[in-house]
Amino acid sequence: MTQASRQSGLQRILLIDDDRKLCRLIAAYLAPLGYEVIAVHCGIEGAELAKSGSWHAVILDLMLPGLDGFEVLKRIRHTCDVPVLMLTARGDEADRIVGLEIGADDYLPKTFSSRELLARLRAVTRRAGRSPVPQAESLVVGNLHINADARTAALGDVPLSLTPVEFDLLLVLAKAKGRVRSRDRLLEEIRERNYEVFDRSIDVHISALRKKLGDDAKTPRYIRTLRSAGYLFIDPEAE
């Protein structure tokens, strides 16, 4: 992080997008709002820069020369959990699902308005910068160990590599063990959005979390789906 950024309290954003005009527009819009935007236009360069700098968030385009956005995101997630907001000119649901499963925190089609970009950017940086649920020292459910203060989780001796949203979901569900949590309730507990949006990405994050827990949706050990109701966290040793 630059000395100027530290002194001024600017939010430092890495923008990885090959549309140079769009990069200039985003930077110009965010600058007066307290953001320092550094733009790069190549996937490989963006992946390396994301891992080497101190960033409050990364705005990542899907279609990039050299390395596409999915591969860039995979490389970022191998080394850090910086919030990532993905952009794409393609609005396909499949693209959104893949991005969220790999570890994106949010997804925005390139038809976005400036206000929506700002709202989503504020949401992902806010979630990363604070703990959204009351903290407890640790939780143990079966073979699952959750350290809320350190924001780490492990299955036995094997650490789990969770995105910030996945960890928040796991913690909220584990703390509500035995009680059903609807999608809306989960969104309320892990997010504070200042805009209205129909958001079913919670299902994608749950699916990714299940995979990391080694859970099978048909015979779950930890996260059970209750149709039309939501999700229930269970203790496998109590079943």
PEFENPE-V575816 format. One record per residue. N is the residue number from 1. RES is the residue in three letters. SS is DSSP state (H for helix, E for strand, - for the rest). NEAR is the number of other C-alpha atoms within 8 Angstrom. D_LAST is the distance of its C-alpha to the last C-alpha in Angstrom with 2 decimals. Layout:
n: <N	N>
res: <RES	RES>
ss: <SS	SS>
near: <NEAR	NEAR>
d_last: <D_LAST	D_LAST>
//
This chain:
n: <1	2	3	4	5	6	7	8	9	10	11	12	13	14	15	16	17	18	19	20	21	22	23	24	25	26	27	28	29	30	31	32	33	34	35	36	37	38	39	40	41	42	43	44	45	46	47	48	49	50	51	52	53	54	55	56	57	58	59	60	61	62	63	64	65	66	67	68	69	70	71	72	73	74	75	76	77	78	79	80	81	82	83	84	85	86	87	88	89	90	91	92	93	94	95	96	97	98	99	100	101	102	103	104	105	106	107	108	109	110	111	112	113	114	115	116	117	118	119	120	121	122	123	124	125	126	127	128	129	130	131	132	133	134	135	136	137	138	139	140	141	142	143	144	145	146	147	148	149	150	151	152	153	154	155	156	157	158	159	160	161	162	163	164	165	166	167	168	169	170	171	172	173	174	175	176	177	178	179	180	181	182	183	184	185	186	187	188	189	190	191	192	193	194	195	196	197	198	199	200	201	202	203	204	205	206	207	208	209	210	211	212	213	214	215	216	217	218	219	220	221	222	223	224	225	226	227	228	229	230	231	232	233	234	235	236	237	238	239>
res: <MET	THR	GLN	ALA	SER	ARG	GLN	SER	GLY	LEU	GLN	ARG	ILE	LEU	LEU	ILE	ASP	ASP	ASP	ARG	LYS	LEU	CYS	ARG	LEU	ILE	ALA	ALA	TYR	LEU	ALA	PRO	LEU	GLY	TYR	GLU	VAL	ILE	ALA	VAL	HIS	CYS	GLY	ILE	GLU	GLY	ALA	GLU	LEU	ALA	LYS	SER	GLY	SER	TRP	HIS	ALA	VAL	ILE	LEU	ASP	LEU	MET	LEU	PRO	GLY	LEU	ASP	GLY	PHE	GLU	VAL	LEU	LYS	ARG	ILE	ARG	HIS	THR	CYS	ASP	VAL	PRO	VAL	LEU	MET	LEU	THR	ALA	ARG	GLY	ASP	GLU	ALA	ASP	ARG	ILE	VAL	GLY	LEU	GLU	ILE	GLY	ALA	ASP	ASP	TYR	LEU	PRO	LYS	THR	PHE	SER	SER	ARG	GLU	LEU	LEU	ALA	ARG	LEU	ARG	ALA	VAL	THR	ARG	ARG	ALA	GLY	ARG	SER	PRO	VAL	PRO	GLN	ALA	GLU	SER	LEU	VAL	VAL	GLY	ASN	LEU	HIS	ILE	ASN	ALA	ASP	ALA	ARG	THR	ALA	ALA	LEU	GLY	ASP	VAL	PRO	LEU	SER	LEU	THR	PRO	VAL	GLU	PHE	ASP	LEU	LEU	LEU	VAL	LEU	ALA	LYS	ALA	LYS	GLY	ARG	VAL	ARG	SER	ARG	ASP	ARG	LEU	LEU	GLU	GLU	ILE	ARG	GLU	ARG	ASN	TYR	GLU	VAL	PHE	ASP	ARG	SER	ILE	ASP	VAL	HIS	ILE	SER	ALA	LEU	ARG	LYS	LYS	LEU	GLY	ASP	ASP	ALA	LYS	THR	PRO	ARG	TYR	ILE	ARG	THR	LEU	ARG	SER	ALA	GLY	TYR	LEU	PHE	ILE	ASP	PRO	GLU	ALA	GLU>
ss: <-	-	H	H	H	H	H	H	-	-	E	E	E	E	E	E	-	-	-	H	H	H	H	H	H	H	H	H	H	H	H	-	-	-	E	E	E	E	E	E	-	-	H	H	H	H	H	H	H	H	H	H	-	-	-	-	E	E	E	E	E	-	-	-	-	-	-	-	H	H	H	H	H	H	H	H	H	H	H	-	-	-	-	E	E	E	E	E	-	-	-	-	H	H	H	H	H	H	H	H	H	H	-	-	-	E	E	E	E	-	-	-	-	H	H	H	H	H	H	H	H	H	H	H	H	H	H	H	H	-	-	-	-	-	-	-	-	-	E	E	E	-	-	E	E	E	E	-	-	-	-	E	E	E	E	-	-	E	E	-	-	-	-	H	H	H	H	H	H	H	H	H	H	H	H	-	-	-	-	E	E	-	H	H	H	H	H	H	H	H	-	-	-	-	-	-	-	-	-	-	H	H	H	H	H	H	H	H	H	H	H	H	H	-	-	-	-	-	-	-	-	-	E	E	E	E	-	-	-	E	E	E	E	-	-	-	-	-	->
near: <8	5	6	6	12	9	6	6	7	9	10	14	13	13	12	14	14	10	7	8	6	7	11	8	8	9	11	8	9	12	10	7	6	9	11	12	11	9	9	11	13	13	14	9	9	12	12	8	8	12	9	6	7	7	12	10	14	14	12	12	12	11	9	13	9	7	10	11	13	9	8	13	13	10	9	12	9	6	7	7	8	9	13	14	16	15	12	11	9	7	8	6	6	6	9	10	10	8	12	14	11	10	11	13	13	10	11	10	10	8	5	8	6	8	6	9	10	9	11	11	10	8	11	14	11	8	13	10	6	6	8	9	8	5	7	8	7	9	11	8	9	7	7	10	12	12	12	12	8	5	8	10	11	11	11	8	5	6	9	10	5	9	9	11	11	12	12	11	11	9	10	12	11	10	7	10	10	7	7	10	12	9	10	6	8	11	10	8	10	13	9	8	8	5	6	5	4	4	5	7	8	9	7	11	12	10	9	11	11	12	9	10	9	6	12	9	9	4	6	9	10	10	12	11	8	8	5	4	8	11	12	14	14	12	11	9	5	5	5>
d_last: <49.24	52.88	54.77	55.73	52.12	51.15	54.14	53.81	50.04	49.84	46.54	47.01	45.88	46.12	47.02	46.79	48.63	51.69	53.08	55.52	56.73	53.24	52.63	55.83	54.91	51.44	52.97	55.76	53.42	51.00	53.69	54.95	51.38	50.71	49.53	51.14	50.48	51.12	51.30	51.23	51.69	50.30	46.71	47.34	49.17	46.54	43.69	45.68	46.78	43.27	42.13	45.27	45.79	44.32	43.28	41.70	40.71	41.58	42.75	42.42	44.08	42.53	45.82	47.56	50.19	49.36	45.58	43.60	41.34	38.10	39.37	40.64	37.25	35.57	38.15	37.70	33.93	34.47	36.28	35.57	33.54	36.59	35.96	37.10	38.41	39.23	42.27	43.19	45.98	43.58	41.22	39.07	35.41	34.66	36.46	34.54	31.16	32.26	33.67	30.60	28.33	30.76	30.66	33.17	32.60	34.52	36.76	40.16	42.54	46.13	47.31	45.95	48.12	48.97	47.23	43.95	44.15	44.76	41.90	39.36	40.85	40.61	36.98	35.88	38.02	36.85	33.17	34.08	36.33	34.13	30.60	29.51	26.82	27.07	26.53	24.51	25.21	21.86	18.14	15.56	11.98	10.56	13.63	15.03	18.07	20.01	23.52	24.68	28.25	28.81	26.83	25.16	21.70	20.64	17.97	18.73	22.52	22.92	24.14	23.18	26.26	25.49	28.08	28.67	27.10	23.95	23.62	24.28	21.63	19.00	20.15	20.30	16.81	15.33	17.54	16.35	12.58	11.14	14.60	16.03	18.90	21.59	23.77	26.62	24.76	23.61	27.21	28.54	26.45	27.24	30.68	33.92	35.98	39.51	40.00	38.54	36.85	34.46	31.73	28.83	28.67	25.40	23.78	25.54	24.42	20.74	21.33	23.03	20.36	17.68	20.13	20.60	16.92	16.87	14.56	15.15	15.53	14.84	11.50	10.60	8.62	10.13	12.38	11.91	15.29	16.10	19.53	22.35	20.20	19.11	16.15	12.87	11.51	7.82	6.65	5.37	5.62	3.79	0.00>
//
